[in-house]
Amino acid sequence: MTILQNTSQYDIVTVQRAAAVYPTRAPFHPPCRYDELGLLPACEPDAGNGVYAAVRAALCSVGGAPENPLGWLVRPGDTVVLKPNFIRESHETRPQEWQQVITHGSVIRAVCDYVIVALQGRGRVIVCDAPQTDSSFDNICRVSGMYELVAWYSTWSPVPVELVDLRAEEWHSADGVVYRRQKLPGDPRGYVAVNLGRYSYFHGISPRLGFYGADYDTDETRRHHHDDIHEYLLARTVMDADVLINLPKLKTHKKTGITCALKNLVGINGDKNWLPHYMLGSPEEGGDQFPAHSTKAQSERVVVSWFKRHIYHAPPWLARLLVPLKAAGRAVFGDTQRVVRSGNWHGNDTAWRMTLDLNTCWFYYNPAMQQLDPGRAPRRYLALVDGIVAGEGNGPMAPDAKPCGVIIAGANPVSVDTVCAWLMGFDPQKLRLLAGAYGRTELPLAVRAADEIVVASNEPRWCGALGTLDPRSTFQFAPHFGWRGAIERTPAV
């Protein structure tokens, strides 16, 4: 495309349009024999695999040469991490559905092939994530086709392709109540604690009632986020990698509005309880747990906090017996799928800060120093978003399927997410996640103003500077109900 002339990889976000259908046969072979894939063993082409062709076109459009689309990013000898969105094995309430929830294996396959081409026989590839703690990594790998894919690579690939669950613990729960905690091997390379200090997006934020993390023990979250301490426990597999290729899903999100490239880095954590998800209480109490102060909300906060503290310290048999209390609480306070609580609304002023902190950690971490290095050059990174079948509504774990047939790729996560929000029919300026990223001058994540992002696409209506494109050509996603009316783009008069 002529739009790529005299333009660096950091200037381009490409949107490749394809059919909104995934191939069904792992390991998801390409639809034809591409010349640049001569090192692959002979295999029967999958004529219906339009995903492979769309990913290939997106990689070339970002700035790669056709004979080695990732040659600008990946060097021989590198350790390359592929980070999909493997949040859980299925839709939260409809277990037969999963395609709109996690990154599809066919997207991972296409990217992995081109990483192997770029490595030229030296280096390694690691596919890894830290899913929701009460999810099954085994089931995720089964439905996504990852087991078949990694097994196929083991028969011929000149470089190892690993599959790693980064979690140190898996929870077993019933009706949302954790009754058993199972220790896992975790990241085989260990973890590193990174303290952002004054560079944290939480710097100067001191909630009156405290932060809530991802577990019942709020004291642990408080230990890692107070005063000038804002630290995260991160997987060394990711932090020490030479290249990070982020493979998120295009979805709505209950706490940040959208989840694409930026939010997907939540999955590089070794302990999600180090992640503030919301501030306890209502805005009147200095919190964002609930949208407004009420006797009912205050009662729920006190009762639920008491319940969670006791569940955390209870033996498994007792915790299991307390499960019926969750149903009783739902009858009194309402179902989370319909009632705004736990920071699941547009007033959440916490989760976006945590998300941008995690991205700052990765981009400004120096593996040689094993600490934050504000003076380092940008790390090598690519985001490629799976929007073939996206998720709208009650994301990230209970979204409705939104067939879009798009692959979005770029070398800067803020630019990628800005284009994603625009494509979803949302106003990027109304999302705190993006407005906060553009507002940072120290250790910045954004590389240029939103309207100046250059979009390249095989869809003519999506080509040009983002500020010049017609928003009527985009998808109209239904937001999470806690965000309804707050982030949609205002229709043109």
N, C-alpha and C positions, 0 to 999 in steps of 0.2 A: 504493500500500500504506500502511496506517495506520502501519506501523513507521517510516516516513520522517518522520512529523510531529515537529517540534521537534528534528530531528536534522541535523547538518551533514554535508557530503560526506565529511569525514574520519572519521566514525563508521561509515559503511556499507561493507560489502563485499557485493555482490550476486552471487548465483549463479543464472544463468538456464539452465534445463534445456530441451534441444531434442533433435531426432533426431541421431544420431551419423553424419550424412551431409553431405558437402560438395557444393555445386553444381559442375557440370563445365564450364559454358560461361562463359568470360571474355567481358566484364568483370563478370560476376556481378550482373546486374540484380536489383532487389528483387522479392519475390513478388507485390506489388501496388503500386498507385499511392498512396503515403502523402501526405496533405495537405501536410505540412511540406516536401516535396521538390518544390515547384512550380517551382523554378529548373532542375531536371534536364530535359534534352530528352526528348521522347517516345521510349519504348523498350518493347519487348515484355516484359512481366513474366515472371520465371522462377518459376513456381508451386512448384518444388521447392527454392527457396532459403530453407530454414528458418534458415540461419545469419544471414542479414540480419535476419530478424525477432527472433532471439535477441539479436543485438548491439543492435538498436534498443531492445528491452525493457530490457536491462541498462543502457544509457546513461540511459534515463528513470528507472530505479530508483535509480541512484546519486544522483540529485537534480536532473536536468534537466527543464525543462518540455517537454511533448510537441512544441510548435511549434519548439523550439530546444534539443534535449537537451544540447548542449555549450555553451550560452550562459553558464553559470556559470564555465566554464573558459577559453574562447576569445573574444577580443575582436577586432573589426574592426581590420585592420592588423597583426596578429600574424604572426610566423614560427612555424609549428607543425611540429615534427618527429614523424613516425610511425616508431617504432623496432621493427620486427619481429624475430623470431628467424630469421635466414637463415644458420644455422651452416654448412650444406653442402647440396648439391643432392639428396642421397639418403642412404639408410641406408648405413652404413660398409661392410657386407659383402653387402648385398642391394640392388644398384643400381636395381632396379625399384620399390623402395618409397621414399616420401618424405613422405607425408601426416602421419605421426607424428613427423617430424623438424623441420619448419619451420612457421612461421605461414602459414596458407592465405590466398591472395589474396582470397577472399570476405570474410574478417574485415577485412582492410585496406580493401577497397572500402566496406563499410558505415560504418566509422569515418570514412573520408576524406569521404564524402558529407556527414556531419554537421559535420565541420570546415568544409567549404566553406559550408554553411548559416550557421554561426556567424560566419564571416569577413565576410559581407555584401559581397562583391566587393572587399575590400581585404586584402592580405597574401599569404602563400605557404605551400605545403605541401611538405615534403621527406620522402620515404620513404628511409631510409638505414640501413645496417648495415655492420659490418666482419666478414664471415664468417670461418670458419676459413681460415687463410692458404693452405692447399692446396686450397681449394674453388674452384669456378667460379661467379662472380657471374652470368655470362651464362646458365649452365644453371639456376641458382636462379631467375632471373627468368622463364625459359621455363616451367619446371614449375609455378611458383606463379601464373602468369598476369599477372605484373606488367607485362610489355611491352605486352600488350593493354590492360591497365587504364590505364596512363599515356598510351598513344596515344589512348584514348577520351576521357580528360579533356582532352587537348590540342585536341579538336575543339569544345569548348563551355565549359569551366570559366572563370569570370570571374577566377580566381586561378591562377597557375602551380602545377603539381604536378610536382616533380622526383623523380628516382630516382638515388641516389648510392651508389657503393661507397666506403666510407671508408678502405679499406686503401691503404697506400702501396706494398705489395708483394704479389705472388702467387707461391706456390711451385708448382713442378712436381715431383712425387714419384713414386716407384715402390716399392711395398711399404713405404710409410712413410719411405723415404729421400729427402730433398730433393736433387735433382740440378741444379735450375736455379731461379734467383730472378729474377722479372720485375718491373721497376719499373712502378708504376701511377701515374696522375695524382694519386690520393689525394683527400683532402677539398679541394674547390676553394676553401674558405675558410681552409685551413691548420689548424694544430694549436696547442695551448697546453699547456705543462707546468705541472701543478698539484702543488705540494708540500704534503702534509698535515702534515708534521712531527710534533709531539707529538699531533696529533689523529688520527693514523693508528692503525688497529687493530694495526699492527705495532710501535708504539712500545714499546721495551723488549725486543723479540724479536730475538735475535742468534744465528742458527743456527751451530753449530760448523763444519759443512761447507759452508754457504752455501745460497742459494735456487736453485731451477731455475725458469726462466721458460717461454717457449714456443719457444725456439730453442736451437741448439747452443752459442751463445756465453753462458755463464753469467756472464762478466765484466760484460757489459752490464747484466744484471739486478742484479748486486751494486752497480754504480755508482749505481743509482737507488733502492736500498734498503739503507741502512746508517745507523747512529747516529740522528741526527734528520732524515735525508733519507728521505722516502718519497713519491716523485713518480710521476706518471702522464702519459703523452702522450695528450691527448684531442682529439677532433675539434671544431673551432670551430663547425661546422654545428650540432652538438648543444649545446655549451656556451653558445653565444650565442643559442640559440632562446628565444623567449618562453614556449613551452609544449612539454613533452615528453609525448607519448602513447606509452606503452610497450606493445607488443603481443607479449608472449612466448608460448611454447608451454608446455603443462603436461607436464613430463617428469621422470623421475628423472635423477640426475647422478652420475657416478663420483667426483667430487671434493668435492661439496657436499651430496650426498644428493638434493636436488631442484634443478631449475632452473625458475624462474617469473619474477616481476618483478625481484627483486633481481639475480639472476645474469645476466639479459639485458643489463645495462649493460656487460658485458665487451665488447659489440659497439660501444662508442663510442670505442674505442682506435685510435690510429694505429700503435702498435707493441706487439704483445702480449708482446714480450720484456721490457717494463717491468712485466709482471704476474707476481709470484711465484705459481707453481702448487703447489709443494711444497718442503720442506726436505730436502736430500740426506741419505741415511742412514736408519737405523732409529731408533725412540725411544731405544734405548740409546746412540745416537750423537748424540742431540739432533735427530733428523730425523723425517720422516713419509713418506719415500719408500716404505718397506717396513714391514709391521706388526711384524716381529720381526727381530732380528739373527741372521744365519746366515752361514756361510762362502760359501754360494751367492749370497746377497743381496749380500754385500760384494764378491764377485768380479764380479757383474753390474754393480754401481755403478762399479767401477774400469774394467772392460772397455768398458762402454757409454760412459762419459765420454771415454775415450781415442778410441773410434770416432767419437763426435760431434764432438770437437775437430778431428779430421783431415778429416772430411766437410765441416765448415764452411769450411775453408781450401782444400779440393780444387777443381780446375777441374771444370766440368760433366761432361766426358768420363770423368774418373777417378771422380767420385761415382757416375756411372751404372754403372761397372764394379764398384763396391763393393756394389751392391744385393744380390747373392747372399749376402753376409755377414749380412744381416738375417735371411734364412731359416735360416742356420746358427745364429745367436743364438737364434732362436725354438725351434729343436730342442733347444738346450742349456738355456735358461732358461724356456721355456714361452711359450704364446700369451697376449697381453694380454687376450684375450676370456675367458680362464679363470684367469689367474694375477694376483694382486694385486701391482701395482708402480706406480711413478710417482705415488704419492699417491692412488691410486684406491681409497680405503677410508675407513671411518668415523673413523679416527684422523687424517685430514688436518686439520692445525691451521693451514693456510696459506691455502687457496683461499677459505674463508669470510671471512677478514680482508681479502683483496684485493677481494672482492665488496662488502663493506660500505664499504671505502675509496672505491670507485668511486661508490657511491650518495652518500656524504658529499660527494665532489667536486662532483657535480651539484647537490645540494640547497643547498649552502652556497657555491657559486661565484657571484661577482658579475660579470656580463659587462661592466658599465661600468668596474669596477676592474681587470678581467682577472686576478683572483686570488681566493683564498678569503676569504670575508667572514663570520666567525662571528656577526656581529650581524644578518645579513640575515633578512628574513621568508622563510617557506617559498616555494619556487618553484612555479609552476603545473604540475601533473602529474596524469596519470591512467594507471593500469595496467588493461589489458583482456586477459585470458589466454585463448588459444585452447585449449580443452579438448574440442573437438568430437571429434577423434580424438587422444588423448594418447599419450604414450610411457612404457612401463615397462621394467624390466630394465636392460639395459646402455646407458642414456642417458649423454650426450646425443646421440651420433652413431650408435649402434647399438641403439636401443630397439625393443621389440616394440610393435605397435599396440595401443592400449587405447581402444576406442570408449566414450566417456563422454557425449558430447552436452552439454557444459557450457561456458558463457562466464562467467568470473569477473571482476568489475570493482570497482575502488575507487581512492581518491585517495591511499592510503598504501601503499607497497610491502611494508612489514613486515606490515601487517594482511592484505594480499592473499595474501602467501606463507604466512602462518599458516593462513588458511582453505584455501589450496591443499593444504598438508601434511595438514591434518585430513581433507579430502576424499579424499586419496590413501590414507588409512588409516595415516598416520604420526603419531607424537607430536611436535608442534612443539618441545617442551622437550628432545627428544633430538637435535635438529639444531643443531649449533654455529652455523650461519648465523643461525638465529632466536634462540637463547639469547644469542648475542653482541650482536645488535641490541637486544634488550630490556634488556641489562645496561649500556648506555651512557647517561651523564648529560650529557656534553659533546657538543655537536653531535648530539643524538639523532636517530634515524631513526624510532623507534616513537612512536606518539601515545597509545597506551593499552595496558593489560594484555591479554594474549591472550584470556583468558576473557571479557573485557568487550566484545570486538569484536562489533558488531551485524551479523548476516547477514540479508539480505532475499532471498527466493527465490520462484519460482513452484512450487517443491517444498516443501510445508508442513513436512516434517520438517527442513528446513534454515532455518527462520525463528526468529530470536531471538538472544539473547546466546550466543556460541560455547560458553561453559562450561556452558550448559544443554541443548545439543543431544545427541541420541543418536548416538554414533559408529557404531553398528551399521548406520546408514542410508547409510554412505559406501562408496566404492570401495576395494577391497583391491589396491593396486598391488604388483607384485613389485619390490623395490628392486634396485639394482645389486648384483651378487654380493659386492662388497667391503663392502656395507652391510647385508647380510642378517643379521637377528637383532639389529641395533643400533638401528634407528629405528622399527620397527613399533609400533603402539599395543598396549599390553598388554590382552588381552581382559578384559572385565568379569567378575567372579566371579558 
